[in-house]
Amino acid sequence: METLLATLIRILEFVLALGVLIFLHELGHYLFAKLFKIEVEEFGFGFPPRMLRLFKLGETEFTLNWIPFGAFVRPKGENDPDVPGGMASANPWQRLMILFGGPLLNLVTGVLLFSLVYTLAGAPDLSTVQIAVVNANSPAESAGLLPGDVITAVQGQPVTSSQQLTTVIYDNLGKEISMDYRRGEQTGSVTATPREKPPEGEGALGIVMGSPLVKVSWAQSMPLAVQDTLQQARMIITMPIMLLSGEVSGDQARFVGPKGMYDIYQMVRTEDRKDEQNNATSAPVRTLSLLATISVALGITNLLPIPALDGGRILFLLPELLFRKRVPARYENMVHLIGFATLILLMIVITAQDIINPIQLR
């Protein structure tokens, strides 16, 4: 059991980490507004009412607010096109870039964090097949294979991918196959017979395949990080379709609020702490991966066409961009106000769900 002090420190860690990701999102809006010479009147942490003013930088007041669900920037004339030099009176393409700046910086942050994970922990060598798990009473166990063994050949052919090995295994159900393996500096050969009807949850040979990690440079890690970021983004966008089609369950696709995110953060930090105790040089790769995932989620979620979010505001820009016909500001402001109130209510409901039915990770 953690002490109260350790729990408080972990909560503070999470609040600071999430605060940095939210700060970076708003920093994206701020930087693009400054790029187009639009004044930013306030950069707020949390939502109003205001608790206190932290400091002032140029024309921008940096404030701390009472509702701890996010942050915001308030450009001059954000919702009033009659304010000269304000955001609402700016060129629609400039307003589009200001709105897109926050999600963009979150996606860039996700790429950088995923890249850091690969640089610290290494990247999987997909051309090498390593046994991660050997099931009890399986053909692999009977043959003497162990976790960590690298399968170098099957039926006399070099193994170049897990898919290749899987194909050979399932092409020979009930028939004996030969495999060469490497265990540290030693090599050996075994024979095993893949099962035609393996126990539920196990494969024909009774192994879980993986790939050993190899050191990569920062440059080598970037394409992998971009791929992970795009995969996370695609998953978030397609999740409603997967939920409706039954590909994922409601538990897998549930929304989480700050409480749910903290529960997940606590679990991955605990696992990283265990690794650090066993190996002092171990890096907190699970925690960094989670923060990368949260950053990507912040970016993509804010681009969804929901009122009050960046995507909802971009949606109102489309008529002006495509047809040079602007939606009256009073209608747009009303929709965003209702959307903002709905989002706050939804966040309260989600947080209540996270308290009543906490996240469970297997």
C-alpha positions as CSV (number, residue, x, y, z in Angstrom):
1,M,0.0,0.0,0.0
2,E,1.3,3.4,-0.9
3,T,1.6,6.0,1.9
4,L,-0.6,9.1,1.8
5,L,2.5,11.2,0.9
6,A,3.4,8.9,-2.0
7,T,-0.2,9.1,-3.3
8,L,-0.2,12.8,-3.1
9,I,3.2,13.0,-5.0
10,R,1.8,10.7,-7.7
11,I,-1.3,12.8,-8.1
12,L,0.9,15.9,-8.3
13,E,3.0,14.2,-11.0
14,F,-0.1,13.4,-13.0
15,V,-1.6,16.9,-12.7
16,L,1.7,18.5,-13.8
17,A,2.1,16.1,-16.7
18,L,-1.4,16.6,-17.9
19,G,-1.1,20.3,-17.3
20,V,2.0,20.4,-19.6
21,L,0.1,18.7,-22.4
22,I,-2.8,21.1,-22.1
23,F,-0.4,24.0,-21.9
24,L,1.2,22.9,-25.1
25,H,-2.2,22.7,-26.8
26,E,-3.0,26.3,-25.8
27,L,0.6,27.3,-26.6
28,G,-0.1,26.2,-30.2
29,H,-3.1,28.6,-30.4
30,Y,-1.1,31.3,-28.8
31,L,1.9,31.0,-31.1
32,F,-0.2,31.1,-34.3
33,A,-2.2,34.1,-33.0
34,K,1.1,35.9,-32.3
35,L,2.4,34.8,-35.8
36,F,-0.5,36.6,-37.4
37,K,-0.1,39.6,-35.1
38,I,-3.3,39.1,-33.2
39,E,-3.1,40.1,-29.5
40,V,-3.9,37.4,-26.9
41,E,-5.6,39.0,-23.9
42,E,-5.5,36.0,-21.6
43,F,-3.8,32.6,-21.3
44,G,-5.7,30.7,-18.6
45,F,-5.0,27.5,-16.8
46,G,-8.4,25.9,-15.9
47,F,-11.7,27.5,-16.7
48,P,-13.2,30.6,-15.1
49,P,-14.0,31.9,-12.6
50,R,-10.6,33.3,-12.1
51,M,-8.6,32.3,-9.0
52,L,-5.6,34.7,-9.4
53,R,-3.4,36.4,-12.0
54,L,0.0,34.6,-12.2
55,F,1.9,37.2,-14.3
56,K,1.6,39.4,-17.4
57,L,3.7,38.9,-20.6
58,G,3.3,41.8,-23.1
59,E,-0.5,42.3,-23.5
60,T,-1.2,38.7,-22.2
61,E,-2.4,38.0,-18.7
62,F,-1.5,34.4,-17.5
63,T,-4.2,33.3,-15.0
64,L,-5.1,30.4,-12.8
65,N,-8.8,29.5,-12.7
66,W,-11.1,27.5,-10.5
67,I,-12.5,24.8,-12.8
68,P,-9.5,22.4,-13.3
69,F,-10.7,20.7,-16.5
70,G,-8.4,22.4,-19.1
71,A,-7.0,25.7,-20.2
72,F,-7.7,28.4,-22.8
73,V,-6.4,31.3,-24.6
74,R,-8.5,34.4,-25.3
75,P,-7.4,36.3,-28.4
76,K,-8.5,39.9,-28.8
77,G,-11.9,40.0,-30.5
78,E,-12.2,36.2,-30.5
79,N,-16.0,36.2,-31.1
80,D,-16.6,39.7,-32.3
81,P,-15.8,40.4,-36.0
82,D,-16.3,44.2,-35.3
83,V,-13.1,44.4,-33.2
84,P,-10.3,45.8,-35.4
85,G,-7.2,43.6,-35.4
86,G,-9.1,40.9,-33.5
87,M,-9.2,37.2,-34.3
88,A,-12.8,37.1,-35.5
89,S,-12.0,39.9,-38.0
90,A,-8.9,38.2,-39.3
91,N,-8.5,36.4,-42.6
92,P,-10.4,33.0,-42.4
93,W,-7.3,31.1,-43.4
94,Q,-5.4,32.8,-40.5
95,R,-8.3,31.8,-38.1
96,L,-8.1,28.3,-39.4
97,M,-4.4,28.0,-38.6
98,I,-4.9,29.5,-35.1
99,L,-7.6,26.9,-34.4
100,F,-5.5,24.1,-35.9
101,G,-2.4,25.2,-34.0
102,G,-3.4,23.6,-30.7
103,P,-4.1,20.2,-32.0
104,L,-1.1,20.4,-34.3
105,L,1.3,21.0,-31.3
106,N,-0.3,18.1,-29.4
107,L,0.3,15.8,-32.4
108,V,3.9,17.0,-32.7
109,T,4.3,16.3,-29.0
110,G,3.0,12.8,-29.4
111,V,5.5,12.1,-32.2
112,L,8.4,13.5,-30.0
113,L,7.3,11.4,-27.0
114,F,6.9,8.2,-29.0
115,S,10.3,8.9,-30.6
116,L,11.8,9.3,-27.1
117,V,10.4,5.9,-26.1
118,Y,12.0,4.2,-29.1
119,T,15.3,6.0,-28.4
120,L,15.3,5.0,-24.8
121,A,13.9,1.4,-25.0
122,G,14.8,0.4,-28.6
123,A,12.6,-0.6,-31.5
124,P,11.4,-4.1,-32.3
125,D,13.4,-6.0,-34.9
126,L,10.5,-7.3,-36.9
127,S,12.8,-9.6,-39.0
128,T,13.7,-11.6,-35.8
129,V,11.2,-13.8,-34.1
130,Q,11.7,-14.3,-30.3
131,I,9.5,-16.3,-28.0
132,A,7.9,-14.2,-25.4
133,V,5.8,-16.8,-23.6
134,V,5.7,-20.6,-23.6
135,N,2.4,-22.1,-22.4
136,A,2.4,-24.9,-19.9
137,N,1.9,-28.5,-21.3
138,S,2.3,-27.2,-24.9
139,P,4.3,-28.7,-27.8
140,A,6.8,-25.9,-27.4
141,E,7.3,-26.7,-23.7
142,S,7.7,-30.4,-24.4
143,A,10.3,-29.6,-27.1
144,G,12.3,-27.6,-24.5
145,L,11.8,-24.1,-25.9
146,L,12.1,-21.3,-23.4
147,P,11.0,-17.6,-23.3
148,G,13.8,-15.5,-24.9
149,D,14.7,-18.1,-27.5
150,V,15.1,-16.7,-31.0
151,I,13.7,-19.0,-33.7
152,T,16.2,-18.8,-36.6
153,A,14.8,-21.5,-39.0
154,V,11.8,-23.7,-39.5
155,Q,11.7,-26.7,-41.7
156,G,15.2,-25.8,-42.9
157,Q,14.1,-22.3,-44.0
158,P,15.4,-19.1,-42.3
159,V,12.7,-17.3,-40.3
160,T,12.3,-13.7,-41.3
161,S,9.0,-12.7,-39.7
162,S,6.4,-14.0,-37.2
163,Q,3.9,-14.2,-40.0
164,Q,6.1,-16.6,-41.9
165,L,6.6,-18.8,-38.8
166,T,2.8,-18.8,-38.1
167,T,2.1,-19.8,-41.7
168,V,4.4,-22.8,-41.5
169,I,3.0,-23.9,-38.1
170,Y,-0.6,-23.8,-39.3
171,D,0.2,-25.5,-42.6
172,N,1.5,-28.4,-40.6
173,L,-1.1,-29.0,-37.9
174,G,-0.7,-32.5,-36.5
175,K,2.6,-33.0,-38.3
176,E,6.1,-32.8,-36.8
177,I,8.1,-29.7,-37.7
178,S,11.8,-28.9,-37.1
179,M,13.0,-25.6,-35.7
180,D,16.4,-24.1,-35.1
181,Y,16.8,-21.6,-32.2
182,R,19.4,-19.3,-30.6
183,R,19.5,-19.0,-26.8
184,G,22.1,-16.4,-25.8
185,E,25.4,-17.6,-27.4
186,Q,24.1,-21.2,-27.8
187,T,22.2,-22.7,-30.8
188,G,20.1,-25.8,-31.0
189,S,17.4,-27.7,-32.9
190,V,14.1,-29.2,-31.7
191,T,11.1,-30.9,-33.2
192,A,7.5,-30.3,-32.2
193,T,4.0,-31.1,-33.4
194,P,1.5,-28.2,-33.7
195,R,-1.8,-29.0,-32.1
196,E,-4.9,-29.2,-34.3
197,K,-7.2,-28.3,-31.4
198,P,-5.2,-26.2,-28.9
199,P,-6.8,-25.0,-25.6
200,E,-8.7,-21.8,-25.8
201,G,-6.5,-18.8,-25.7
202,E,-3.4,-20.7,-26.9
203,G,-1.9,-21.2,-30.3
204,A,-1.1,-24.5,-32.1
205,L,2.5,-24.5,-30.8
206,G,1.8,-22.9,-27.5
207,I,4.0,-19.8,-27.8
208,V,3.5,-16.1,-27.9
209,M,5.8,-14.5,-30.4
210,G,7.6,-11.2,-30.1
211,S,10.6,-9.3,-31.5
212,P,13.8,-8.4,-29.6
213,L,14.4,-4.7,-29.1
214,V,17.4,-3.1,-30.9
215,K,18.9,0.3,-30.2
216,V,17.9,3.0,-32.7
217,S,19.0,6.6,-33.2
218,W,16.7,9.6,-32.9
219,A,16.5,9.8,-36.7
220,Q,15.6,6.1,-37.0
221,S,12.9,6.5,-34.3
222,M,11.0,9.3,-36.0
223,P,9.3,7.2,-38.8
224,L,8.2,4.7,-36.1
225,A,6.9,7.5,-33.9
226,V,5.0,9.1,-36.8
227,Q,3.5,5.7,-37.6
228,D,2.4,5.2,-33.9
229,T,0.9,8.7,-33.8
230,L,-1.1,8.1,-37.0
231,Q,-2.2,4.7,-35.7
232,Q,-3.5,6.3,-32.5
233,A,-5.3,9.0,-34.4
234,R,-6.9,6.5,-36.7
235,M,-8.0,4.4,-33.8
236,I,-9.7,7.4,-32.1
237,I,-11.4,8.5,-35.3
238,T,-12.7,5.0,-36.2
239,M,-13.6,4.0,-32.6
240,P,-17.3,5.0,-33.0
241,I,-17.6,2.8,-36.1
242,M,-15.8,-0.1,-34.4
243,L,-18.2,0.3,-31.4
244,L,-21.3,0.2,-33.5
245,S,-20.1,-2.7,-35.6
246,G,-19.3,-4.7,-32.4
247,E,-15.5,-4.9,-33.1
248,V,-14.9,-3.5,-29.7
249,S,-16.9,-3.6,-26.5
250,G,-18.4,-0.7,-24.6
251,D,-15.8,-1.1,-21.9
252,Q,-12.9,-0.9,-24.4
253,A,-14.4,2.2,-26.0
254,R,-15.5,4.1,-22.9
255,F,-14.7,7.8,-22.4
256,V,-12.5,8.7,-19.5
257,G,-12.0,11.9,-17.6
258,P,-9.2,13.2,-15.4
259,K,-10.0,10.6,-12.8
260,G,-9.9,7.7,-15.3
261,M,-6.7,9.0,-16.8
262,Y,-5.1,9.2,-13.4
263,D,-6.1,5.6,-12.7
264,I,-4.3,4.5,-15.9
265,Y,-1.4,6.7,-15.1
266,Q,-1.1,5.2,-11.6
267,M,-1.0,1.7,-13.1
268,V,1.7,2.4,-15.7
269,R,3.8,4.3,-13.1
270,T,3.6,1.4,-10.8
271,E,4.9,-0.9,-13.5
272,D,7.7,1.5,-14.4
273,R,8.6,1.8,-10.7
274,K,9.0,-2.0,-10.5
275,D,11.3,-2.0,-13.5
276,E,13.3,0.8,-12.0
277,Q,13.7,-1.2,-8.8
278,N,15.0,-4.2,-10.8
279,N,17.2,-2.0,-13.1
280,A,18.3,1.4,-12.0
281,T,18.9,2.5,-15.6
282,S,15.4,1.5,-16.7
283,A,13.5,4.4,-18.4
284,P,9.8,5.1,-17.7
285,V,8.7,4.0,-21.2
286,R,5.2,3.0,-20.2
287,T,4.6,6.4,-18.7
288,L,6.0,8.2,-21.7
289,S,3.9,6.1,-24.0
290,L,0.8,6.9,-22.1
291,L,1.6,10.7,-22.2
292,A,2.2,10.4,-25.9
293,T,-1.2,8.7,-26.3
294,I,-3.0,11.3,-24.2
295,S,-1.3,14.1,-26.2
296,V,-2.5,12.6,-29.5
297,A,-6.0,12.0,-28.0
298,L,-6.1,15.7,-27.0
299,G,-5.2,16.8,-30.5
300,I,-7.6,14.5,-32.4
301,T,-10.5,15.0,-30.0
302,N,-10.2,18.7,-30.2
303,L,-10.5,18.4,-34.0
304,L,-13.8,16.6,-33.9
305,P,-16.7,18.7,-35.2
306,I,-18.2,19.3,-31.8
307,P,-19.3,22.8,-30.7
308,A,-16.9,24.7,-28.5
309,L,-14.0,22.5,-29.5
310,D,-11.5,23.6,-32.2
311,G,-13.1,21.2,-34.7
312,G,-16.5,22.8,-34.1
313,R,-15.1,26.3,-34.7
314,I,-13.4,25.1,-37.8
315,L,-16.8,23.7,-39.0
316,F,-18.3,27.2,-38.8
317,L,-15.4,28.4,-40.9
318,L,-16.1,26.1,-43.8
319,P,-18.9,28.2,-45.4
320,E,-16.6,31.2,-45.3
321,L,-13.7,29.3,-46.8
322,L,-15.7,27.6,-49.5
323,F,-18.4,30.1,-50.3
324,R,-17.2,33.3,-48.8
325,K,-20.3,33.5,-46.8
326,R,-19.9,33.9,-43.0
327,V,-22.2,32.4,-40.4
328,P,-23.5,35.3,-38.2
329,A,-21.4,35.6,-35.1
330,R,-24.4,35.6,-32.8
331,Y,-25.5,32.2,-34.0
332,E,-22.1,30.7,-33.8
333,N,-21.4,32.1,-30.3
334,M,-24.8,30.7,-29.1
335,V,-24.0,27.2,-30.5
336,H,-20.5,27.3,-28.9
337,L,-21.9,28.5,-25.5
338,I,-24.4,25.6,-25.5
339,G,-21.7,23.2,-26.6
340,F,-19.3,24.4,-23.8
341,A,-22.0,23.9,-21.2
342,T,-22.8,20.5,-22.5
343,L,-19.1,19.5,-22.5
344,I,-18.7,20.6,-18.9
345,L,-21.8,18.5,-17.9
346,L,-20.4,15.6,-19.9
347,M,-17.1,15.8,-18.1
348,I,-18.9,15.8,-14.8
349,V,-20.8,12.6,-15.8
350,I,-17.7,10.9,-17.1
351,T,-15.8,11.8,-13.9
352,A,-18.6,10.3,-11.9
353,Q,-18.5,7.2,-13.9
354,D,-14.7,6.9,-13.4
355,I,-15.3,7.1,-9.6
356,I,-18.2,4.7,-9.5
357,N,-16.8,2.2,-12.1
358,P,-13.0,2.7,-12.0
359,I,-10.9,1.7,-15.0
360,Q,-9.6,-1.9,-14.9
361,L,-6.6,-2.8,-16.9
362,R,-5.7,-6.5,-17.5
